[in-house]
Amino acid sequence: MDEILEPLDLKDFQICIECIKGKRTNERKLSAERAKDVLELIHIDICGLFPTASWNGQQYFITFIDDYFHYRYLYLIQEKSLSLDIF
């Protein structure tokens, strides 16, 4: 079967190849166990430093995802050091 798009040539990217490969989430881990109750497992991700700040100066954001309900919450923060306070 012919592919719709040609495969990406990752050598041409000016950012870290491992970073690109690390964000590939389309592979399911069949042995992974899901949470069986609310707030049993929370996934956290901190992103930034973004070159353009928000209207009030935040250049990072932190996300919390409940594994059971898949409820997502996002907080804008000015520094990574504030992430523990947000948690």
C-alpha positions in Angstrom: 0.0 0.0 0.0 1.4 3.4 -1.0 1.9 6.0 1.7 -0.1 9.2 1.5 2.8 11.3 2.7 6.5 10.7 2.3 8.4 9.8 5.5 10.0 12.7 7.3 13.7 13.2 6.9 14.6 14.2 10.5 18.1 15.2 9.5 16.8 18.6 8.2 15.3 19.7 11.5 17.3 22.3 13.5 15.9 21.0 16.8 16.9 18.0 18.7 16.0 14.7 17.0 15.5 12.9 20.3 13.1 15.6 21.4 11.0 14.9 18.3 11.1 11.2 18.8 10.2 11.5 22.5 6.9 13.3 21.7 5.7 10.4 19.6 2.6 9.2 21.5 0.9 7.1 18.9 2.4 3.9 20.2 0.1 2.3 22.8 1.7 0.4 25.7 -0.6 -2.6 26.1 1.0 -3.5 29.4 0.3 -0.1 31.0 -2.4 -0.1 33.7 -4.9 2.7 33.8 -6.1 4.3 37.0 -9.1 2.7 38.6 -10.2 5.8 40.6 -10.3 9.6 40.4 -6.9 11.3 41.3 -5.2 7.9 41.6 -2.7 8.9 38.8 -2.0 12.4 37.6 0.1 13.1 34.6 2.0 16.4 34.8 3.9 18.3 32.1 5.8 21.6 32.2 6.3 23.4 29.0 8.3 26.6 28.1 10.3 28.9 28.0 8.3 30.4 25.1 9.8 33.4 23.3 6.6 35.4 23.5 5.1 35.9 26.9 1.4 36.0 27.6 -0.4 39.4 28.2 0.7 39.3 31.9 4.2 37.9 31.5 3.9 34.1 31.8 6.3 32.1 29.6 5.6 28.6 30.9 2.6 26.4 31.4 1.9 23.3 33.5 -0.7 20.7 32.7 -2.4 18.2 35.0 -4.3 15.3 33.5 -6.3 12.9 35.6 -5.7 9.4 34.2 -9.2 8.1 35.2 -11.4 10.8 33.7 -8.8 12.4 31.4 -9.8 15.7 32.9 -7.2 18.3 31.9 -6.2 21.5 33.7 -3.7 24.1 32.5 -2.0 26.8 34.5 0.1 29.6 33.1 3.2 30.3 35.2 6.1 32.9 35.0 8.9 30.5 36.2 9.4 26.8 36.5 10.1 27.2 40.2 6.4 28.0 40.7 5.3 24.6 39.6 5.5 23.0 43.0 3.3 25.9 44.4 0.7 25.3 41.7 0.7 21.5 42.4 
